[in-house]
Amino acid sequence: MSVVLSVRVPKWLKEELERLGIDYSREIKEYLERRVREELAKRLEAQYEGLLRDSPVIRGNLAVEFIREDRNAR
């Protein structure tokens, strides 16, 4: 499903786009898709940084500790 977005541009700009054979509909769609991806990535990055900032710092090598604990349990 799609919807119609309307954009008002100066007449000369539309004429130039047509004269140059630029598919402005495709260009606008691609630009908007790219902007949405960029904005989502920026927000995810900020959320990730917030999680890192709020997470406790883990010191040492947990894998080594788990292996040692498992071997000592035998």
N, CA, C and O atoms as a Maestro MAE file, in Angstrom:
{
 s_m_m2io_version
 :::
 2.0.0
}

f_m_ct {
 s_m_title
 :::
 protein
 m_atom[296] {
  # First column is atom index #
  i_m_mmod_type
  r_m_x_coord
  r_m_y_coord
  r_m_z_coord
  i_m_residue_number
  s_m_chain_name
  s_m_pdb_residue_name
  s_m_pdb_atom_name
  i_m_atomic_number
  :::
  1 25 0.840 -1.177 0.000 1 A "MET " " N  " 7
  2 3 0.000 0.000 0.000 1 A "MET " " CA " 6
  3 2 0.883 1.238 0.000 1 A "MET " " C  " 6
  4 15 1.927 1.270 0.652 1 A "MET " " O  " 8
  5 25 0.471 2.217 -0.709 2 A "SER " " N  " 7
  6 3 1.237 3.458 -0.746 2 A "SER " " CA " 6
  7 2 0.298 4.649 -0.582 2 A "SER " " C  " 6
  8 15 -0.920 4.535 -0.720 2 A "SER " " O  " 8
  9 25 0.895 5.771 -0.288 3 A "VAL " " N  " 7
  10 3 0.152 7.026 -0.144 3 A "VAL " " CA " 6
  11 2 0.796 8.082 -1.021 3 A "VAL " " C  " 6
  12 15 1.927 7.918 -1.479 3 A "VAL " " O  " 8
  13 25 0.091 9.136 -1.246 4 A "VAL " " N  " 7
  14 3 0.605 10.218 -2.078 4 A "VAL " " CA " 6
  15 2 1.102 11.339 -1.181 4 A "VAL " " C  " 6
  16 15 0.386 11.811 -0.298 4 A "VAL " " O  " 8
  17 25 2.352 11.761 -1.423 5 A "LEU " " N  " 7
  18 3 2.908 12.951 -0.775 5 A "LEU " " CA " 6
  19 2 2.987 14.031 -1.839 5 A "LEU " " C  " 6
  20 15 3.325 13.756 -2.990 5 A "LEU " " O  " 8
  21 25 2.680 15.229 -1.461 6 A "SER " " N  " 7
  22 3 2.727 16.302 -2.417 6 A "SER " " CA " 6
  23 2 3.784 17.310 -1.991 6 A "SER " " C  " 6
  24 15 3.887 17.679 -0.821 6 A "SER " " O  " 8
  25 25 4.560 17.742 -2.967 7 A "VAL " " N  " 7
  26 3 5.639 18.696 -2.691 7 A "VAL " " CA " 6
  27 2 5.502 19.850 -3.671 7 A "VAL " " C  " 6
  28 15 5.370 19.650 -4.878 7 A "VAL " " O  " 8
  29 25 5.537 21.048 -3.134 8 A "ARG " " N  " 7
  30 3 5.443 22.227 -3.997 8 A "ARG " " CA " 6
  31 2 6.862 22.720 -4.284 8 A "ARG " " C  " 6
  32 15 7.639 23.004 -3.372 8 A "ARG " " O  " 8
  33 25 7.175 22.811 -5.571 9 A "VAL " " N  " 7
  34 3 8.478 23.320 -6.008 9 A "VAL " " CA " 6
  35 2 8.239 24.431 -7.025 9 A "VAL " " C  " 6
  36 15 7.169 24.511 -7.629 9 A "VAL " " O  " 8
  37 25 9.228 25.272 -7.207 10 A "PRO " " N  " 7
  38 3 9.076 26.323 -8.218 10 A "PRO " " CA " 6
  39 2 8.894 25.710 -9.619 10 A "PRO " " C  " 6
  40 15 9.423 24.638 -9.911 10 A "PRO " " O  " 8
  41 25 8.159 26.391 -10.452 11 A "LYS " " N  " 7
  42 3 7.877 25.901 -11.804 11 A "LYS " " CA " 6
  43 2 9.163 25.643 -12.577 11 A "LYS " " C  " 6
  44 15 9.287 24.633 -13.270 11 A "LYS " " O  " 8
  45 25 10.121 26.563 -12.456 12 A "TRP " " N  " 7
  46 3 11.366 26.413 -13.204 12 A "TRP " " CA " 6
  47 2 12.107 25.131 -12.821 12 A "TRP " " C  " 6
  48 15 12.758 24.507 -13.660 12 A "TRP " " O  " 8
  49 25 12.000 24.740 -11.529 13 A "LEU " " N  " 7
  50 3 12.689 23.537 -11.073 13 A "LEU " " CA " 6
  51 2 12.072 22.297 -11.711 13 A "LEU " " C  " 6
  52 15 12.791 21.413 -12.176 13 A "LEU " " O  " 8
  53 25 10.753 22.230 -11.734 14 A "LYS " " N  " 7
  54 3 10.074 21.088 -12.352 14 A "LYS " " CA " 6
  55 2 10.417 21.018 -13.838 14 A "LYS " " C  " 6
  56 15 10.667 19.937 -14.372 14 A "LYS " " O  " 8
  57 25 10.427 22.161 -14.494 15 A "GLU " " N  " 7
  58 3 10.760 22.191 -15.925 15 A "GLU " " CA " 6
  59 2 12.184 21.705 -16.167 15 A "GLU " " C  " 6
  60 15 12.438 20.963 -17.116 15 A "GLU " " O  " 8
  61 25 13.113 22.123 -15.310 16 A "GLU " " N  " 7
  62 3 14.504 21.682 -15.458 16 A "GLU " " CA " 6
  63 2 14.644 20.177 -15.209 16 A "GLU " " C  " 6
  64 15 15.369 19.491 -15.929 16 A "GLU " " O  " 8
  65 25 13.954 19.671 -14.193 17 A "LEU " " N  " 7
  66 3 13.995 18.231 -13.923 17 A "LEU " " CA " 6
  67 2 13.500 17.447 -15.133 17 A "LEU " " C  " 6
  68 15 14.107 16.450 -15.523 17 A "LEU " " O  " 8
  69 25 12.415 17.892 -15.717 18 A "GLU " " N  " 7
  70 3 11.873 17.218 -16.895 18 A "GLU " " CA " 6
  71 2 12.804 17.362 -18.093 18 A "GLU " " C  " 6
  72 15 13.025 16.398 -18.825 18 A "GLU " " O  " 8
  73 25 13.350 18.559 -18.298 19 A "ARG " " N  " 7
  74 3 14.261 18.798 -19.426 19 A "ARG " " CA " 6
  75 2 15.490 17.912 -19.332 19 A "ARG " " C  " 6
  76 15 15.982 17.406 -20.340 19 A "ARG " " O  " 8
  77 25 15.990 17.723 -18.094 20 A "LEU " " N  " 7
  78 3 17.185 16.908 -17.887 20 A "LEU " " CA " 6
  79 2 16.880 15.413 -17.810 20 A "LEU " " C  " 6
  80 15 17.795 14.593 -17.729 20 A "LEU " " O  " 8
  81 25 15.606 15.065 -17.834 21 A "GLY " " N  " 7
  82 3 15.225 13.652 -17.806 21 A "GLY " " CA " 6
  83 2 15.420 13.003 -16.445 21 A "GLY " " C  " 6
  84 15 15.635 11.794 -16.355 21 A "GLY " " O  " 8
  85 25 15.348 13.792 -15.396 22 A "ILE " " N  " 7
  86 3 15.527 13.279 -14.040 22 A "ILE " " CA " 6
  87 2 14.196 12.744 -13.542 22 A "ILE " " C  " 6
  88 15 13.188 13.450 -13.554 22 A "ILE " " O  " 8
  89 25 14.200 11.488 -13.103 23 A "ASP " " N  " 7
  90 3 12.993 10.869 -12.552 23 A "ASP " " CA " 6
  91 2 12.870 11.343 -11.105 23 A "ASP " " C  " 6
  92 15 13.332 10.678 -10.178 23 A "ASP " " O  " 8
  93 25 12.244 12.497 -10.931 24 A "TYR " " N  " 7
  94 3 12.187 13.115 -9.604 24 A "TYR " " CA " 6
  95 2 11.375 12.305 -8.611 24 A "TYR " " C  " 6
  96 15 11.633 12.376 -7.410 24 A "TYR " " O  " 8
  97 25 10.416 11.549 -9.072 25 A "SER " " N  " 7
  98 3 9.638 10.701 -8.175 25 A "SER " " CA " 6
  99 2 10.549 9.643 -7.531 25 A "SER " " C  " 6
  100 15 10.511 9.434 -6.319 25 A "SER " " O  " 8
  101 25 11.360 8.985 -8.356 26 A "ARG " " N  " 7
  102 3 12.301 7.974 -7.853 26 A "ARG " " CA " 6
  103 2 13.349 8.617 -6.946 26 A "ARG " " C  " 6
  104 15 13.692 8.072 -5.897 26 A "ARG " " O  " 8
  105 25 13.851 9.769 -7.357 27 A "GLU " " N  " 7
  106 3 14.869 10.476 -6.567 27 A "GLU " " CA " 6
  107 2 14.339 10.822 -5.174 27 A "GLU " " C  " 6
  108 15 15.039 10.647 -4.177 27 A "GLU " " O  " 8
  109 25 13.114 11.309 -5.112 28 A "ILE " " N  " 7
  110 3 12.523 11.691 -3.825 28 A "ILE " " CA " 6
  111 2 12.311 10.460 -2.953 28 A "ILE " " C  " 6
  112 15 12.596 10.492 -1.756 28 A "ILE " " O  " 8
  113 25 11.809 9.368 -3.548 29 A "LYS " " N  " 7
  114 3 11.603 8.130 -2.785 29 A "LYS " " CA " 6
  115 2 12.919 7.619 -2.215 29 A "LYS " " C  " 6
  116 15 12.991 7.262 -1.039 29 A "LYS " " O  " 8
  117 25 13.962 7.583 -3.045 30 A "GLU " " N  " 7
  118 3 15.270 7.106 -2.586 30 A "GLU " " CA " 6
  119 2 15.827 7.985 -1.473 30 A "GLU " " C  " 6
  120 15 16.379 7.489 -0.491 30 A "GLU " " O  " 8
  121 25 15.674 9.297 -1.640 31 A "TYR " " N  " 7
  122 3 16.163 10.218 -0.617 31 A "TYR " " CA " 6
  123 2 15.443 9.996 0.706 31 A "TYR " " C  " 6
  124 15 16.084 9.934 1.755 31 A "TYR " " O  " 8
  125 25 14.125 9.878 0.670 32 A "LEU " " N  " 7
  126 3 13.352 9.685 1.899 32 A "LEU " " CA " 6
  127 2 13.687 8.341 2.568 32 A "LEU " " C  " 6
  128 15 13.787 8.266 3.792 32 A "LEU " " O  " 8
  129 25 13.858 7.295 1.769 33 A "GLU " " N  " 7
  130 3 14.235 5.998 2.329 33 A "GLU " " CA " 6
  131 2 15.603 6.089 3.010 33 A "GLU " " C  " 6
  132 15 15.793 5.558 4.105 33 A "GLU " " O  " 8
  133 25 16.547 6.760 2.361 34 A "ARG " " N  " 7
  134 3 17.884 6.926 2.928 34 A "ARG " " CA " 6
  135 2 17.830 7.717 4.235 34 A "ARG " " C  " 6
  136 15 18.500 7.364 5.206 34 A "ARG " " O  " 8
  137 25 17.032 8.784 4.258 35 A "ARG " " N  " 7
  138 3 16.911 9.601 5.482 35 A "ARG " " CA " 6
  139 2 16.312 8.807 6.631 35 A "ARG " " C  " 6
  140 15 16.738 8.948 7.778 35 A "ARG " " O  " 8
  141 25 15.315 7.965 6.323 36 A "VAL " " N  " 7
  142 3 14.703 7.139 7.363 36 A "VAL " " CA " 6
  143 2 15.743 6.163 7.915 36 A "VAL " " C  " 6
  144 15 15.851 6.005 9.131 36 A "VAL " " O  " 8
  145 25 16.505 5.510 7.043 37 A "ARG " " N  " 7
  146 3 17.553 4.585 7.504 37 A "ARG " " CA " 6
  147 2 18.590 5.304 8.364 37 A "ARG " " C  " 6
  148 15 19.002 4.785 9.401 37 A "ARG " " O  " 8
  149 25 19.012 6.487 7.940 38 A "GLU " " N  " 7
  150 3 19.987 7.262 8.711 38 A "GLU " " CA " 6
  151 2 19.450 7.622 10.087 38 A "GLU " " C  " 6
  152 15 20.153 7.487 11.089 38 A "GLU " " O  " 8
  153 25 18.213 8.075 10.134 39 A "GLU " " N  " 7
  154 3 17.614 8.480 11.408 39 A "GLU " " CA " 6
  155 2 17.436 7.285 12.338 39 A "GLU " " C  " 6
  156 15 17.693 7.386 13.537 39 A "GLU " " O  " 8
  157 25 16.999 6.154 11.789 40 A "LEU " " N  " 7
  158 3 16.865 4.943 12.609 40 A "LEU " " CA " 6
  159 2 18.217 4.511 13.157 40 A "LEU " " C  " 6
  160 15 18.327 4.137 14.324 40 A "LEU " " O  " 8
  161 25 19.250 4.561 12.313 41 A "ALA " " N  " 7
  162 3 20.592 4.177 12.752 41 A "ALA " " CA " 6
  163 2 21.082 5.115 13.858 41 A "ALA " " C  " 6
  164 15 21.681 4.669 14.836 41 A "ALA " " O  " 8
  165 25 20.825 6.408 13.697 42 A "LYS " " N  " 7
  166 3 21.245 7.387 14.701 42 A "LYS " " CA " 6
  167 2 20.548 7.130 16.038 42 A "LYS " " C  " 6
  168 15 21.174 7.202 17.096 42 A "LYS " " O  " 8
  169 25 19.266 6.833 15.984 43 A "ARG " " N  " 7
  170 3 18.518 6.574 17.221 43 A "ARG " " CA " 6
  171 2 18.949 5.268 17.871 43 A "ARG " " C  " 6
  172 15 19.051 5.191 19.095 43 A "ARG " " O  " 8
  173 25 19.206 4.237 17.064 44 A "LEU " " N  " 7
  174 3 19.685 2.970 17.618 44 A "LEU " " CA " 6
  175 2 21.055 3.140 18.262 44 A "LEU " " C  " 6
  176 15 21.334 2.565 19.315 44 A "LEU " " O  " 8
  177 25 21.904 3.932 17.621 45 A "GLU " " N  " 7
  178 3 23.228 4.194 18.182 45 A "GLU " " CA " 6
  179 2 23.116 4.903 19.531 45 A "GLU " " C  " 6
  180 15 23.824 4.557 20.476 45 A "GLU " " O  " 8
  181 25 22.238 5.884 19.619 46 A "ALA " " N  " 7
  182 3 22.049 6.602 20.883 46 A "ALA " " CA " 6
  183 2 21.502 5.658 21.954 46 A "ALA " " C  " 6
  184 15 21.908 5.728 23.114 46 A "ALA " " O  " 8
  185 25 20.587 4.781 21.566 47 A "GLN " " N  " 7
  186 3 20.028 3.814 22.517 47 A "GLN " " CA " 6
  187 2 21.119 2.847 22.982 47 A "GLN " " C  " 6
  188 15 21.204 2.529 24.168 47 A "GLN " " O  " 8
  189 25 21.947 2.384 22.053 48 A "TYR " " N  " 7
  190 3 23.044 1.476 22.379 48 A "TYR " " CA " 6
  191 2 24.040 2.143 23.328 48 A "TYR " " C  " 6
  192 15 24.481 1.534 24.303 48 A "TYR " " O  " 8
  193 25 24.391 3.395 23.037 49 A "GLU " " N  " 7
  194 3 25.317 4.120 23.911 49 A "GLU " " CA " 6
  195 2 24.728 4.295 25.303 49 A "GLU " " C  " 6
  196 15 25.453 4.222 26.295 49 A "GLU " " O  " 8
  197 25 23.419 4.527 25.388 50 A "GLY " " N  " 7
  198 3 22.754 4.641 26.687 50 A "GLY " " CA " 6
  199 2 22.828 3.336 27.455 50 A "GLY " " C  " 6
  200 15 23.059 3.335 28.664 50 A "GLY " " O  " 8
  201 25 22.631 2.221 26.759 51 A "LEU " " N  " 7
  202 3 22.730 0.914 27.411 51 A "LEU " " CA " 6
  203 2 24.154 0.664 27.917 51 A "LEU " " C  " 6
  204 15 24.350 0.174 29.029 51 A "LEU " " O  " 8
  205 25 25.134 1.006 27.093 52 A "LEU " " N  " 7
  206 3 26.533 0.826 27.512 52 A "LEU " " CA " 6
  207 2 26.850 1.688 28.733 52 A "LEU " " C  " 6
  208 15 27.532 1.243 29.656 52 A "LEU " " O  " 8
  209 25 26.359 2.905 28.731 53 A "ARG " " N  " 7
  210 3 26.629 3.834 29.821 53 A "ARG " " CA " 6
  211 2 25.996 3.340 31.127 53 A "ARG " " C  " 6
  212 15 26.572 3.502 32.203 53 A "ARG " " O  " 8
  213 25 24.803 2.735 31.023 54 A "ASP " " N  " 7
  214 3 24.088 2.282 32.210 54 A "ASP " " CA " 6
  215 2 24.495 0.882 32.667 54 A "ASP " " C  " 6
  216 15 24.116 0.460 33.760 54 A "ASP " " O  " 8
  217 25 25.259 0.157 31.850 55 A "SER " " N  " 7
  218 3 25.659 -1.212 32.198 55 A "SER " " CA " 6
  219 2 26.871 -1.202 33.121 55 A "SER " " C  " 6
  220 15 27.742 -0.340 33.005 55 A "SER " " O  " 8
  221 25 26.922 -2.171 34.044 56 A "PRO " " N  " 7
  222 3 28.093 -2.248 34.918 56 A "PRO " " CA " 6
  223 2 29.317 -2.713 34.134 56 A "PRO " " C  " 6
  224 15 29.198 -3.426 33.138 56 A "PRO " " O  " 8
  225 25 30.469 -2.307 34.590 57 A "VAL " " N  " 7
  226 3 31.721 -2.697 33.951 57 A "VAL " " CA " 6
  227 2 32.109 -4.082 34.453 57 A "VAL " " C  " 6
  228 15 32.119 -4.330 35.659 57 A "VAL " " O  " 8
  229 25 32.424 -4.974 33.536 58 A "ILE " " N  " 7
  230 3 32.842 -6.330 33.898 58 A "ILE " " CA " 6
  231 2 34.359 -6.389 33.791 58 A "ILE " " C  " 6
  232 15 34.931 -6.126 32.734 58 A "ILE " " O  " 8
  233 25 34.987 -6.731 34.878 59 A "ARG " " N  " 7
  234 3 36.448 -6.795 34.925 59 A "ARG " " CA " 6
  235 2 36.896 -8.245 34.750 59 A "ARG " " C  " 6
  236 15 36.171 -9.175 35.102 59 A "ARG " " O  " 8
  237 25 38.066 -8.420 34.216 60 A "GLY " " N  " 7
  238 3 38.641 -9.752 34.090 60 A "GLY " " CA " 6
  239 2 38.111 -10.492 32.878 60 A "GLY " " C  " 6
  240 15 37.387 -9.941 32.049 60 A "GLY " " O  " 8
  241 25 38.495 -11.755 32.802 61 A "ASN " " N  " 7
  242 3 38.101 -12.593 31.684 61 A "ASN " " CA " 6
  243 2 37.106 -13.629 32.186 61 A "ASN " " C  " 6
  244 15 37.499 -14.624 32.794 61 A "ASN " " O  " 8
  245 25 35.848 -13.406 31.941 62 A "LEU " " N  " 7
  246 3 34.809 -14.293 32.441 62 A "LEU " " CA " 6
  247 2 34.922 -15.699 31.878 62 A "LEU " " C  " 6
  248 15 34.634 -16.666 32.583 62 A "LEU " " O  " 8
  249 25 35.333 -15.836 30.631 63 A "ALA " " N  " 7
  250 3 35.456 -17.163 30.030 63 A "ALA " " CA " 6
  251 2 36.460 -17.997 30.813 63 A "ALA " " C  " 6
  252 15 36.200 -19.166 31.098 63 A "ALA " " O  " 8
  253 25 37.595 -17.418 31.162 64 A "VAL " " N  " 7
  254 3 38.618 -18.137 31.924 64 A "VAL " " CA " 6
  255 2 38.066 -18.533 33.290 64 A "VAL " " C  " 6
  256 15 38.290 -19.652 33.750 64 A "VAL " " O  " 8
  257 25 37.357 -17.631 33.930 65 A "GLU " " N  " 7
  258 3 36.792 -17.931 35.247 65 A "GLU " " CA " 6
  259 2 35.764 -19.051 35.166 65 A "GLU " " C  " 6
  260 15 35.743 -19.929 36.029 65 A "GLU " " O  " 8
  261 25 34.911 -19.035 34.143 66 A "PHE " " N  " 7
  262 3 33.900 -20.083 34.001 66 A "PHE " " CA " 6
  263 2 34.550 -21.438 33.729 66 A "PHE " " C  " 6
  264 15 34.136 -22.451 34.293 66 A "PHE " " O  " 8
  265 25 35.557 -21.459 32.875 67 A "ILE " " N  " 7
  266 3 36.251 -22.721 32.578 67 A "ILE " " CA " 6
  267 2 36.929 -23.252 33.830 67 A "ILE " " C  " 6
  268 15 36.835 -24.443 34.127 67 A "ILE " " O  " 8
  269 25 37.609 -22.384 34.564 68 A "ARG " " N  " 7
  270 3 38.288 -22.803 35.781 68 A "ARG " " CA " 6
  271 2 37.281 -23.336 36.804 68 A "ARG " " C  " 6
  272 15 37.527 -24.360 37.441 68 A "ARG " " O  " 8
  273 25 36.174 -22.659 36.957 69 A "GLU " " N  " 7
  274 3 35.131 -23.091 37.887 69 A "GLU " " CA " 6
  275 2 34.579 -24.454 37.486 69 A "GLU " " C  " 6
  276 15 34.351 -25.314 38.337 69 A "GLU " " O  " 8
  277 25 34.364 -24.647 36.183 70 A "ASP " " N  " 7
  278 3 33.854 -25.928 35.708 70 A "ASP " " CA " 6
  279 2 34.857 -27.059 35.945 70 A "ASP " " C  " 6
  280 15 34.472 -28.153 36.359 70 A "ASP " " O  " 8
  281 25 36.139 -26.800 35.685 71 A "ARG " " N  " 7
  282 3 37.166 -27.829 35.882 71 A "ARG " " CA " 6
  283 2 37.314 -28.170 37.370 71 A "ARG " " C  " 6
  284 15 37.514 -29.331 37.725 71 A "ARG " " O  " 8
  285 25 37.217 -27.170 38.227 72 A "ASN " " N  " 7
  286 3 37.364 -27.421 39.674 72 A "ASN " " CA " 6
  287 2 36.158 -28.201 40.238 72 A "ASN " " C  " 6
  288 15 36.262 -28.875 41.263 72 A "ASN " " O  " 8
  289 25 35.033 -28.093 39.553 73 A "ALA " " N  " 7
  290 3 33.844 -28.784 40.033 73 A "ALA " " CA " 6
  291 2 33.891 -30.288 39.753 73 A "ALA " " C  " 6
  292 15 33.083 -31.034 40.306 73 A "ALA " " O  " 8
  293 25 34.800 -30.743 38.924 74 A "ARG " " N  " 7
  294 3 34.883 -32.157 38.562 74 A "ARG " " CA " 6
  295 2 35.587 -32.965 39.595 74 A "ARG " " C  " 6
  296 15 35.738 -34.176 39.435 74 A "ARG " " O  " 8
  :::
 }
 m_bond[295] {
  # First column is bond index #
  i_m_from
  i_m_to
  i_m_order
  :::
  1 1 2 1
  2 2 3 1
  3 3 4 2
  4 3 5 1
  5 5 6 1
  6 6 7 1
  7 7 8 2
  8 7 9 1
  9 9 10 1
  10 10 11 1
  11 11 12 2
  12 11 13 1
  13 13 14 1
  14 14 15 1
  15 15 16 2
  16 15 17 1
  17 17 18 1
  18 18 19 1
  19 19 20 2
  20 19 21 1
  21 21 22 1
  22 22 23 1
  23 23 24 2
  24 23 25 1
  25 25 26 1
  26 26 27 1
  27 27 28 2
  28 27 29 1
  29 29 30 1
  30 30 31 1
  31 31 32 2
  32 31 33 1
  33 33 34 1
  34 34 35 1
  35 35 36 2
  36 35 37 1
  37 37 38 1
  38 38 39 1
  39 39 40 2
  40 39 41 1
  41 41 42 1
  42 42 43 1
  43 43 44 2
  44 43 45 1
  45 45 46 1
  46 46 47 1
  47 47 48 2
  48 47 49 1
  49 49 50 1
  50 50 51 1
  51 51 52 2
  52 51 53 1
  53 53 54 1
  54 54 55 1
  55 55 56 2
  56 55 57 1
  57 57 58 1
  58 58 59 1
  59 59 60 2
  60 59 61 1
  61 61 62 1
  62 62 63 1
  63 63 64 2
  64 63 65 1
  65 65 66 1
  66 66 67 1
  67 67 68 2
  68 67 69 1
  69 69 70 1
  70 70 71 1
  71 71 72 2
  72 71 73 1
  73 73 74 1
  74 74 75 1
  75 75 76 2
  76 75 77 1
  77 77 78 1
  78 78 79 1
  79 79 80 2
  80 79 81 1
  81 81 82 1
  82 82 83 1
  83 83 84 2
  84 83 85 1
  85 85 86 1
  86 86 87 1
  87 87 88 2
  88 87 89 1
  89 89 90 1
  90 90 91 1
  91 91 92 2
  92 91 93 1
  93 93 94 1
  94 94 95 1
  95 95 96 2
  96 95 97 1
  97 97 98 1
  98 98 99 1
  99 99 100 2
  100 99 101 1
  101 101 102 1
  102 102 103 1
  103 103 104 2
  104 103 105 1
  105 105 106 1
  106 106 107 1
  107 107 108 2
  108 107 109 1
  109 109 110 1
  110 110 111 1
  111 111 112 2
  112 111 113 1
  113 113 114 1
  114 114 115 1
  115 115 116 2
  116 115 117 1
  117 117 118 1
  118 118 119 1
  119 119 120 2
  120 119 121 1
  121 121 122 1
  122 122 123 1
  123 123 124 2
  124 123 125 1
  125 125 126 1
  126 126 127 1
  127 127 128 2
  128 127 129 1
  129 129 130 1
  130 130 131 1
  131 131 132 2
  132 131 133 1
  133 133 134 1
  134 134 135 1
  135 135 136 2
  136 135 137 1
  137 137 138 1
  138 138 139 1
  139 139 140 2
  140 139 141 1
  141 141 142 1
  142 142 143 1
  143 143 144 2
  144 143 145 1
  145 145 146 1
  146 146 147 1
  147 147 148 2
  148 147 149 1
  149 149 150 1
  150 150 151 1
  151 151 152 2
  152 151 153 1
  153 153 154 1
  154 154 155 1
  155 155 156 2
  156 155 157 1
  157 157 158 1
  158 158 159 1
  159 159 160 2
  160 159 161 1
  161 161 162 1
  162 162 163 1
  163 163 164 2
  164 163 165 1
  165 165 166 1
  166 166 167 1
  167 167 168 2
  168 167 169 1
  169 169 170 1
  170 170 171 1
  171 171 172 2
  172 171 173 1
  173 173 174 1
  174 174 175 1
  175 175 176 2
  176 175 177 1
  177 177 178 1
  178 178 179 1
  179 179 180 2
  180 179 181 1
  181 181 182 1
  182 182 183 1
  183 183 184 2
  184 183 185 1
  185 185 186 1
  186 186 187 1
  187 187 188 2
  188 187 189 1
  189 189 190 1
  190 190 191 1
  191 191 192 2
  192 191 193 1
  193 193 194 1
  194 194 195 1
  195 195 196 2
  196 195 197 1
  197 197 198 1
  198 198 199 1
  199 199 200 2
  200 199 201 1
  201 201 202 1
  202 202 203 1
  203 203 204 2
  204 203 205 1
  205 205 206 1
  206 206 207 1
  207 207 208 2
  208 207 209 1
  209 209 210 1
  210 210 211 1
  211 211 212 2
  212 211 213 1
  213 213 214 1
  214 214 215 1
  215 215 216 2
  216 215 217 1
  217 217 218 1
  218 218 219 1
  219 219 220 2
  220 219 221 1
  221 221 222 1
  222 222 223 1
  223 223 224 2
  224 223 225 1
  225 225 226 1
  226 226 227 1
  227 227 228 2
  228 227 229 1
  229 229 230 1
  230 230 231 1
  231 231 232 2
  232 231 233 1
  233 233 234 1
  234 234 235 1
  235 235 236 2
  236 235 237 1
  237 237 238 1
  238 238 239 1
  239 239 240 2
  240 239 241 1
  241 241 242 1
  242 242 243 1
  243 243 244 2
  244 243 245 1
  245 245 246 1
  246 246 247 1
  247 247 248 2
  248 247 249 1
  249 249 250 1
  250 250 251 1
  251 251 252 2
  252 251 253 1
  253 253 254 1
  254 254 255 1
  255 255 256 2
  256 255 257 1
  257 257 258 1
  258 258 259 1
  259 259 260 2
  260 259 261 1
  261 261 262 1
  262 262 263 1
  263 263 264 2
  264 263 265 1
  265 265 266 1
  266 266 267 1
  267 267 268 2
  268 267 269 1
  269 269 270 1
  270 270 271 1
  271 271 272 2
  272 271 273 1
  273 273 274 1
  274 274 275 1
  275 275 276 2
  276 275 277 1
  277 277 278 1
  278 278 279 1
  279 279 280 2
  280 279 281 1
  281 281 282 1
  282 282 283 1
  283 283 284 2
  284 283 285 1
  285 285 286 1
  286 286 287 1
  287 287 288 2
  288 287 289 1
  289 289 290 1
  290 290 291 1
  291 291 292 2
  292 291 293 1
  293 293 294 1
  294 294 295 1
  295 295 296 2
  :::
 }
}
